[in-house]
Amino acid sequence: MTHTIVSVLLIEDNPGDVLLIRELLAGPEDLRFDIREAGKLSDGLDLLKKDLPQIILLDLHLPDSTGIGTLDAILQEHPRLPVIVLTGMSDYQLGIQAINRGAQDFLVKGDTDRRLLTKAIQYAIERKHAATESEFITHVLATLNRPNDWQHLIEDILQQIREFTGHEGIGLRLQQGADYPFAHTIGYHGDFIRSANSLTIGEGKVSSCPDPDGHPALACLCGLVIEKKTGFFQ
């Protein structure tokens, strides 16, 4: 049996509420939760510098930050992370305000069961991913509609892809004969570009190493993508 593991950062200073959330998210179901904890906003921001979770559960009233500014501080640093705000019974309007400021949802502590919390987490992740993807596509289309030369358009779009995916390096390969050398890169070191520039096996001796269909055999993951052998195109 396979299990889906969702990484969660819980920023909450009340030990009782931390225990409650952990109990609600515990269980033998196929959906598992890997929970990290922070009792202060500053501690949570420090954890986010080391590793990004898939979702944040955030109490707005912490020892070093209180109110809607707590959410603002998170989203200012990590606008693409989905956040569910945890509120008290008397903070319903604050929860509504949090959604208006960018939170995906808010839940009232003490009035939440496992099913409600689990569904809220799943929907928040899916909504945020869809919104981020839509925003990315909109930016790319806007870039393509700008009056600019192709070189600058490619640079801008590659930079947007880099920011969207979070990868350190992004490269564009264009076909030249039987090979696909880099046409443009962002974030790659020169040594890597030189060593990985050619995809043909045998340092360009294409005719000596065709694939079973008689086409030039291409190396590494880039070659597999170009040859549609990765499953991305299925």
N, C-alpha and C positions, 0 to 999 in steps of 0.2 A: 504494500500500500504506500502510495506517495503522499507526502505532506507538503502543504504550502506554508512557508514561514514568512511572517510579516514582521519587519523590524520596527519597533516602536520606541520613541523617546517620551517618557512620562516626566513632565516637569511639574512637580507637586511637592509641597512642603509638609503636608499633614500625613503622618504615618498611617493613620486609620484609613484615609482615602487611598493611599498607595496600596495598602493591603487589600482594600476592596477592589480596586482596579485589577490587581494581580489575580485575585480569586475569580473575577468575572472572565478574565482572559485565559484562565487555566482550564485544562481539560484534554481528553483524549481525541477530540475531533481532528479531522484532516487539516483544518486551519490552525496553525500554531503561531504563537507570538513570542518574539525575542524582545524582551523589555529591558531598556536601560533607564535609570532613574537620575533625576537631578532635583535637589531641594531648593535651588535658587535659579534665577534667570541667568546669572553670570555663569553658573556651573553648566547649565544647559547649553549656552552659547559656546562654552569651551568644548563640550562633547561634540557639538556640531562641526567644530573645526577638524576633528579627528575622523569622524565617520558620519555620513548622513543616513538617517533612518528613512523608512518609507512614509512615516506619518508621525506627527507630534500630538500628544495629548497635553493640553496646557491649562494649568490653573492661572487665572489672572491676578490672584492675590498672593504674592510671594514676599519673602523677607526683604528682597532688594528691589522690588518693583510691584506696583499695584495698579489695577485698572486696565483700560484699553491700551495704554502705553506698553504693557507687557507683550501683547500681541504685535503691536507695531515694531517693537525691537526685534522680534523673531522674523517677521516678514520683510523687514528692511534688509536683513542679512541673507535671508533664504526665501525669496518670494515664490519659488517653485515648489516648496514643500507644503503638502496639505496639513492643515492644523485643525484639530477639533478642540474647542474651548470647553473646559469643565467649570460649571458655575454652581452656586448655591441656589436654594429655593427662592431667595429674595433677589436674585440677580438675573431674572428673565430678560429684562430690557437690555442689560449689559450683553447678554448672549446675542440678542438681535443686532446690537451695535457691532459686535465682533464679526458677525457674518457680513455686515455692510462694509467692514474694513478689510475683509479678505479671508476670514476663517471659512472653512468648508461646512462647519456645523457646530452646534453647541449642545451639550448634554448636561442635565441637572444631576449633580452628585446625589446619591441616595435614592434616585428615582430612575435608575437604569439597570437593566438586566443584561445577561451575557448576549442574548440574541440581538437586542437593540444596539449594544455597544459594538458587537462584531459587524453588524450590517452597516452601522454608521462609519466604521473604519474602512470597510470595503468600498462603500459608495464615495467616501471622501477621496480616496486614492484614485478611483476611476474618474471622478469628476475633474480633479485637479490635473490628471494626465491628459484628459481630453481638452481641457481649456488651454493647457500649456502647448499641446500639439497644434491646436487651432491658432494660437498666437504666433507660433513659429512659422506656420504656413503663411499667415497673413504678412509677416515681416519679409519672408522670402519673396512673395508676390509683389510686395511694395518695392523691394529692391530691384526686381526685374523690370518694373515699370519706370524706374528712374532713368533720366537721360544720362548715360554714362558709358564709358568704353567697357568692353568685355573683361579686360584685365581687372579693373576695379570691381566690376560686378561679381566676378568669380571670387576675389578676395573677400568681399563683404559677405557673400553667401557661405563660403567656407567658415568664416568667423562665426556666423550665426549657427551653423551646424555644430561647430565646436562648443559653443556656449549651451546649445540645446542638449547635446549628448553628454557634456562634461568630460569629453576625451581631451587629453593633453595635445595630441597631434591629429591633424586631419589632412588627407592628401587627395588630390584629384588626378586620376590617370587617364590619359587619352591614347588611343591606339596609334601606333606608328609601325606599319608593316605587320609583323607577327607579334610584336611586343606591345606592352602598355606602360611606358615610363611615366614618371610623375610630370604632370604639366604645371602643377602648383601645389605647394604645401604650406601648412601653418603649424608651428609647434614642434616640428621634427628637427633633430640635429643633423648637421651636414653629413656626418659619418653614416648615419642610418640611411639618409637619402641616397648616398652613393652606393651603399651595400645592397639596398633593396630596390634600387631604381628599375632594374630589369626583372621581369617575371618569367622569362624563358629559362628553362632548365639547361644547364651546360654552357652558361655564359654566352647565350646568343646562338648556339649551334642548334637551331630549331629543327632542321631537317633530320638530325640524328636522334631526336627524342619526341616523336609524335605520340598522341594519345591513341587509344584503340580505334577512334574514328578517323585517324589520319590528320588531326589538327595539332598544332603546336601545343605541347604540354606546358602548362603554366604553374609556377611554384607559389607556395604560401597561401594564406587566407585570401589575399586579393585575387589570386588566380582562381581560387574556388568560387568566389563571388562572381567573377566575370564569366566563368564557365557554368554558372547556375547549379553548383553542386553543394550548396550549403543548406538548402532547405528554405532559404529566404523567399524563394520564388515558387514554392509549392502551394 
